[in-house]
């Protein structure tokens, strides 16, 4: 096609060079395109594998409660709390590509060996063990797995010696010590100006340990134990009926000057019998009646009502203190693994006592572990069976670190020396 404008703009000699260049470019175009298609592309990043964490629970199921005993411990006490904790961890894990599973072992009789159960779980790859067991079993298990890098979370033994002379570096205490519980009650008595105590002590070793904690709290908060007696009338609370010893039990409280009777009855054999049977009209507290505890169905503030409802849907019953304590242990692992993006106990264990770690646990303040004895700092609720009475630390009890450290053994007094 003849274009006069083209001839005007491009002289004839240059016209030939331009045509040749165009022909060469046309010839090379397929090769260039093919080379571009064959150029190596960067490999896509490999898909992220979910981080799978197994948490073990070793516990002793409670015997089935009698039909009349609505307050007796259910058979799945503690286990139901663990299941809710696992569900909560997995809810968060859907967003962080983390999964959690529960490996629970029920010690069904007195001959069941918690150490053997722990070793079996460790052999399966479990690196976090929650124990809802007595103090001696906690020590035996922690010593048996100490060289395996396993983190042990104590959810069932409140003994002060586990936070003191018998402390272990691989054990973290989720439930409060007896000292924390009795300090919470003592703070409430101080606020109420009920300074005179009648201490009634049961026959078991646990009762005597609770009484020791009451004496220490009385000294700490300048309360006075004006009378102290052992309980010698048997398990009247479990008798579910009056007995000839009733009159003796009433005379037992006669002629004493006190503001509150504190009962030390951790087995629940007789403490409930004392209320309304004292000669003088006096309130009762301690292990029964006005009770310091970690959890109660009457707690509904700070989001606790939602937790109570979720637990009721899951377990078809009310949440009990052991359920809460095991739930908090499971959530401790979940919170730490989420923050550190690893489930390596060598990373998680030291992180639990760092200031950055906190556990939201429906107590109004974030909870944390004390570095000197691995005790979880927490608020203690003071309740009666149908109502929340108070929360410790009480207003006005101050501390240089946190008011939570006014409960229990503080750093200057601790006898814990981690090996």
C-alpha positions in Angstrom: 0.0 0.0 0.0 1.4 3.4 -1.1 1.3 6.1 1.6 2.5 9.5 0.4 2.9 10.7 4.0 5.3 7.8 4.8 7.5 8.7 1.8 7.5 12.3 2.9 8.6 11.5 6.5 11.1 8.7 5.8 13.6 9.0 2.9 14.0 5.9 0.6 17.4 4.7 2.0 16.2 4.8 5.6 13.0 3.3 4.6 14.8 0.0 3.7 16.6 -0.2 7.0 13.4 0.3 8.9 11.6 -2.4 7.0 14.5 -4.9 7.7 14.5 -4.1 11.4 10.7 -4.7 11.6 11.1 -8.1 9.8 13.8 -9.2 12.2 11.7 -8.3 15.2 8.7 -10.2 13.9 10.9 -13.2 13.4 12.2 -13.1 17.0 8.9 -12.5 18.7 7.8 -16.1 19.0 11.2 -17.1 20.5 11.1 -14.2 23.1 7.6 -15.2 24.1 8.6 -18.8 24.5 11.6 -17.9 26.6 9.4 -15.8 28.9 7.0 -18.7 29.3 10.0 -21.0 30.2 11.5 -18.6 32.8 11.6 -20.3 36.2 8.9 -19.0 38.6 9.5 -18.7 42.4 8.1 -21.7 44.3 5.0 -21.0 46.4 5.5 -21.1 50.1 4.8 -24.5 51.7 1.4 -24.6 53.5 1.7 -23.9 57.3 1.3 -27.1 59.3 -1.0 -26.8 62.4 0.8 -26.8 65.7 -0.7 -29.8 67.6 -0.4 -29.8 71.5 -1.5 -32.7 73.7 -2.2 -32.0 77.3 -2.5 -34.8 79.9 -4.8 -34.9 82.9 -4.4 -37.4 85.7 -7.2 -37.5 88.3 -9.1 -39.7 90.6 -12.8 -39.9 89.8 -15.1 -39.3 92.7 -17.6 -42.0 93.7 -21.1 -41.5 92.5 -22.9 -39.1 94.9 -25.9 -40.2 96.9 -29.2 -39.2 95.6 -29.8 -36.8 98.5 -26.4 -35.2 98.4 -26.6 -32.4 95.8 -23.3 -30.9 97.0 -21.2 -34.1 96.5 -18.5 -34.0 94.0 -19.6 -35.4 90.5 -17.6 -38.3 89.0 -16.3 -36.0 86.2 -15.1 -33.2 88.5 -12.0 -31.7 86.9 -12.4 -33.6 83.7 -15.3 -31.5 82.6 -13.2 -28.4 83.3 -10.4 -29.8 81.1 -12.8 -30.4 78.3 -14.0 -26.8 78.4 -10.4 -25.6 78.4 -9.5 -27.7 75.4 -12.6 -26.3 73.6 -11.6 -22.8 74.4 -8.0 -23.4 73.2 -9.2 -24.8 69.9 -11.6 -21.8 69.4 -8.5 -19.6 69.4 -6.5 -22.2 67.6 -8.7 -21.9 64.5 -7.3 -18.5 63.9 -3.7 -19.3 64.9 -3.4 -22.7 63.2 -3.1 -24.5 66.5 -4.9 -27.6 67.7 -5.2 -29.0 71.2 -6.1 -32.5 72.4 -6.8 -33.9 75.9 -5.2 -37.2 77.1 -6.9 -38.0 80.4 -6.2 -40.9 82.8 -8.6 -41.8 85.5 -7.0 -43.5 88.5 -10.0 -45.7 89.4 -8.7 -47.3 92.6 -6.2 -46.8 95.4 -3.8 -49.2 93.7 -3.6 -47.1 90.5 -0.1 -45.6 90.1 0.0 -42.0 89.1 3.7 -42.2 88.3 3.1 -45.1 85.8 0.3 -43.1 84.3 2.5 -40.1 83.9 5.3 -42.1 82.3 2.9 -43.6 79.8 1.6 -40.2 78.8 5.2 -38.9 78.4 6.1 -41.9 76.3 3.2 -40.9 74.0 4.7 -37.4 73.5 2.6 -35.5 76.1 4.7 -32.7 77.5 2.1 -30.9 79.7 0.7 -32.8 82.6 -2.2 -31.5 84.8 -2.5 -33.3 88.1 -5.7 -33.3 90.2 -4.0 -35.3 92.9 -2.8 -35.0 96.5 0.5 -33.5 97.4 2.5 -36.7 97.7 1.4 -37.8 94.2 2.3 -34.4 92.8 5.8 -34.7 94.2 6.2 -38.3 93.0 5.1 -37.5 89.4 7.1 -34.3 89.2 10.3 -36.1 90.3 9.7 -39.0 87.9 9.4 -36.8 84.8 11.8 -34.0 85.7 14.4 -35.2 83.2 11.8 -35.3 80.4 11.4 -31.6 80.0 7.7 -32.0 81.1 5.7 -29.1 82.6 3.6 -30.2 85.5 0.5 -28.1 86.5 -0.8 -28.8 90.0 -4.6 -28.3 90.0 -5.6 -30.3 93.1 -3.1 -29.9 96.0 -3.3 -26.7 98.1 -0.5 -27.8 100.5 1.8 -24.9 101.4 4.8 -27.2 101.4 4.6 -27.7 97.7 5.2 -23.9 97.4 7.9 -24.0 100.1 10.4 -26.6 101.2 9.1 -29.2 98.8 8.8 -26.9 95.8 9.9 -28.3 92.4 11.1 -26.2 89.4 9.0 -28.1 86.9 5.7 -27.6 88.8 3.3 -24.7 88.5 0.5 -24.3 90.9 -2.8 -23.3 89.4 -5.0 -23.5 92.6 -4.3 -21.2 95.5 -2.3 -22.5 98.5 -4.0 -22.9 101.9 -2.2 -19.7 103.0 -3.8 -17.7 100.2 -7.3 -19.0 101.1 -7.0 -18.3 104.8 -5.4 -14.9 104.1 -8.4 -14.0 102.0 -10.8 -14.9 104.8 -8.6 -13.0 107.3 -8.6 -9.9 105.1 -12.4 -10.0 105.1 -12.5 -10.4 108.9 -10.2 -7.4 109.2 -12.4 -5.3 107.0 -15.5 -6.4 109.1 -13.6 -5.8 112.4 -14.3 -9.4 113.5 -11.0 -9.9 115.2 -11.7 -12.7 117.6 -11.7 -16.2 116.3 -12.8 -19.6 117.7 -10.8 -22.2 115.8 -12.3 -25.7 115.5 -9.9 -28.4 114.1 -10.8 -31.7 112.6 -8.9 -35.0 113.1 -7.2 -35.3 109.7 -3.8 -34.2 108.6 -5.4 -31.9 106.0 -7.6 -30.3 108.8 -4.5 -29.7 110.9 -2.7 -28.1 107.9 -5.7 -25.8 107.3 -5.6 -24.9 111.0 -1.9 -24.0 110.7 -2.7 -21.7 107.8 -5.4 -20.0 109.9 -3.0 -19.4 112.7 -0.4 -17.9 110.3 -3.1 -15.6 108.7 -4.3 -14.5 112.1 -0.7 -13.4 113.0 -0.3 -11.8 109.6 -3.4 -9.6 109.9 -3.4 -9.1 113.7 -6.4 -11.2 114.5 -6.7 -13.1 117.8 -7.6 -16.8 118.2 -9.4 -16.6 121.6 -10.3 -20.3 121.7 -9.2 -23.4 119.9 -10.7 -26.9 120.3 -10.6 -30.2 118.4 -13.7 -31.7 116.9 -14.4 -35.0 118.6 -18.1 -35.6 117.7 -17.7 -37.6 114.5 -19.1 -36.9 111.0 -22.4 -35.3 112.1 -22.8 -33.4 108.8 -22.7 -36.6 106.9 -25.1 -38.4 109.3 -28.0 -36.4 107.8 -29.9 -36.7 111.0 -29.8 -35.7 114.6 -27.9 -37.8 117.1 -27.5 -38.0 120.9 -24.3 -35.9 120.5 -26.2 -32.8 119.4 -26.4 -31.4 123.0 -22.7 -32.1 123.5 -21.9 -30.3 120.3 -23.9 -27.2 121.4 -22.3 -27.2 124.9 -18.9 -27.4 123.1 -19.3 -23.7 122.1 -20.5 -22.4 125.4 -18.7 -19.7 127.4 -16.4 -18.5 124.6 -15.7 -15.0 123.5 -15.4 -14.8 119.7 -16.7 -13.1 116.6 -16.5 -15.9 114.1 -16.0 -19.7 114.4 -13.6 -21.0 111.8 -13.9 -24.7 111.0 -11.1 -26.8 109.6 -12.8 -29.7 107.9 -11.5 -30.3 104.4 -13.3 -33.6 104.1 -16.7 -32.0 104.7 -17.5 -34.5 107.5 -18.8 -32.1 110.2 -18.2 -28.5 109.3 -21.7 -27.9 108.0 -23.1 -29.1 111.3 -21.7 -26.2 113.3 -23.7 -23.3 111.7 -26.9 -22.4 113.7 -25.9 -24.8 116.5 -23.6 -22.6 118.5 -24.8 -21.5 121.9 -24.3 -17.8 121.1 -25.4 -16.5 117.7 -22.2 -16.3 115.8 -21.3 -16.8 112.1 -19.2 -19.7 110.9 -16.5 -19.8 108.2 -13.5 -21.6 106.9 -13.9 -24.8 105.0 -17.7 -24.6 105.3 -20.3 -21.8 105.5 -18.4 -18.5 104.8 -15.7 -20.0 102.5 -12.7 -18.6 100.6 -12.5 -20.4 97.2 -11.4 -20.2 93.6 -14.8 -20.6 92.0 -18.5 -20.8 92.9 -21.7 -20.9 90.8 -22.6 -17.6 92.5 -19.8 -15.8 90.7 -21.2 -13.9 87.7 -19.1 -10.8 87.4 -16.2 -10.1 85.0 -17.7 -12.4 82.3 -18.0 -15.3 84.7 -21.7 -15.7 83.9 -20.8 -16.6 80.3 -18.3 -19.2 81.5 -20.9 -20.6 83.9 -23.4 -21.0 81.0 -20.9 -22.5 78.6 -19.8 -25.1 81.3 -23.4 -25.9 82.1 -24.1 -26.6 78.4 -21.0 -28.8 78.2 -21.3 -30.8 81.4 -25.0 -30.5 82.3 -24.1 -29.3 85.8 -22.6 -26.4 87.7 -18.9 -25.6 87.6 -17.0 -26.5 90.7 -13.6 -25.2 92.0 -11.7 -28.2 90.7 -13.3 -27.8 87.3 -12.2 -24.1 87.2 -8.6 -25.0 88.4 -8.1 -27.6 85.7 -9.7 -25.3 83.1 -7.2 -22.6 84.1 -4.3 -25.1 83.8 -5.4 -26.0 80.2 -5.8 -22.3 79.4 -2.3 -21.5 80.8 -0.8 -23.8 78.2 -3.0 -22.4 75.4 -2.2 -18.8 76.2 1.5 -19.5 76.4 1.6 -21.5 73.1 -0.4 -18.9 71.3 2.0 -16.1 72.4 5.2 -17.9 71.7 4.0 -19.8 68.6 5.6 -23.0 69.9 4.7 -25.8 72.2 8.3 -26.5 73.3 8.3 -26.8 77.1 11.8 -25.4 77.2 10.4 -22.2 75.8 7.0 -22.2 77.5 8.2 -22.9 81.1 10.4 -19.9 81.5 7.8 -17.7 79.7 5.1 -18.5 82.3 7.0 -16.5 85.0 7.9 -13.6 82.8 6.0 -10.3 83.2 4.6 -10.6 79.7 2.5 -13.7 80.5 -0.9 -13.1 81.9 -4.0 -15.4 82.1 -7.5 -13.9 81.7 -9.6 -16.0 84.0 -12.8 -14.2 85.0 -11.3 -12.7 88.2 -11.4 -9.0 87.2 -7.6 -8.8 86.9 -5.1 -10.7 84.7 -3.4 -13.5 86.6 0.3 -14.4 86.6 2.7 -16.9 88.1 5.1 -15.9 90.9 8.7 -16.6 89.9 9.8 -17.5 93.4 7.4 -20.5 93.9 5.5 -20.8 90.6 2.2 -20.0 92.4 -0.6 -18.5 90.2 -1.5 -15.1 91.6 -5.3 -14.7 91.7 -8.2 -13.1 93.4 -10.0 -15.3 95.9 -13.8 -15.1 96.3 -15.4 -15.3 99.7 -18.8 -16.9 99.4 -21.7 -18.4 101.2 -23.6 -21.2 99.5 -26.0 -18.8 97.7 -24.2 -15.5 97.4 -20.9 -13.8 96.7 -19.9 -12.1 99.9 -16.5 -10.4 99.0 -13.4 -10.7 96.9 -9.8 -10.6 98.2 -7.5 -8.7 98.0 -9.8 -6.4 99.9 -9.7 -2.6 99.3 -6.8 -1.0 101.2 -4.5 -4.0 101.2 -1.5 -2.7 99.1 1.7 -4.3 97.9 4.7 -2.9 96.0 4.2 -5.3 93.1 0.5 -6.1 93.0 -2.2 -6.4 95.7 -2.5 -10.1 94.7 0.8 -10.7 96.5 -0.9 -9.8 99.8 -2.4 -13.3 99.6 -0.1 -16.2 100.5 3.7 -16.4 101.1 5.6 -13.4 99.7 9.1 -13.4 98.3 10.9 -12.4 101.6 9.2 -15.2 103.5 9.4 -18.0 101.0 11.3 -21.2 101.8 11.2 -22.4 98.2 14.7 -23.0 96.7 14.5 -24.4 93.2 17.3 -26.9 92.5 
